Amino acid sequence: MTQANTLLPNNMKGLLMIVQVRLFATFRQGRFKKQQLELTDRSHMTDLLEQIDIPAQEVGILLVNGRDSSLDCKLSENDQVSIFPTLGGG
């Protein structure tokens, strides 16, 4: 982990961690396919979704390190996060 940038708000200061994020389907539009992101060491999945501007209610599947996860999952350094939108059809 690295020391946080001093320009962060007081509630965001502390250690930073890197997570790998992969987006799928419509979540890639206007965003990215795969990217490393910095988050504070106390971040949860909801913090990550907020940072990349994805509403939680639009998420269908969350995987952390290849395993099913949830919105309240606490993230760790070097986690690999995959985010899929809800899928419609019939």
HUCORNOR-V819484 format. One record per residue. N is the residue number from 1. NEAR is the number of other C-alpha atoms within 8 Angstrom. Layout:
# HUCORNOR-V819484
N,NEAR ; N,NEAR
This chain:
# HUCORNOR-V819484
1,7 ; 2,6 ; 3,7 ; 4,10 ; 5,6 ; 6,5 ; 7,4 ; 8,9 ; 9,6 ; 10,5 ; 11,5 ; 12,7 ; 13,11 ; 14,8 ; 15,10 ; 16,12 ; 17,13 ; 18,12 ; 19,14 ; 20,12 ; 21,12 ; 22,12 ; 23,12 ; 24,11 ; 25,8 ; 26,6 ; 27,12 ; 28,10 ; 29,7 ; 30,5 ; 31,7 ; 32,9 ; 33,8 ; 34,8 ; 35,8 ; 36,8 ; 37,8 ; 38,8 ; 39,10 ; 40,12 ; 41,11 ; 42,6 ; 43,11 ; 44,11 ; 45,12 ; 46,10 ; 47,8 ; 48,10 ; 49,11 ; 50,9 ; 51,7 ; 52,7 ; 53,6 ; 54,10 ; 55,8 ; 56,8 ; 57,4 ; 58,8 ; 59,12 ; 60,9 ; 61,10 ; 62,13 ; 63,12 ; 64,11 ; 65,7 ; 66,8 ; 67,6 ; 68,8 ; 69,9 ; 70,7 ; 71,9 ; 72,7 ; 73,8 ; 74,8 ; 75,10 ; 76,8 ; 77,9 ; 78,8 ; 79,11 ; 80,12 ; 81,13 ; 82,12 ; 83,14 ; 84,12 ; 85,12 ; 86,8 ; 87,5 ; 88,4 ; 89,3 ; 90,2
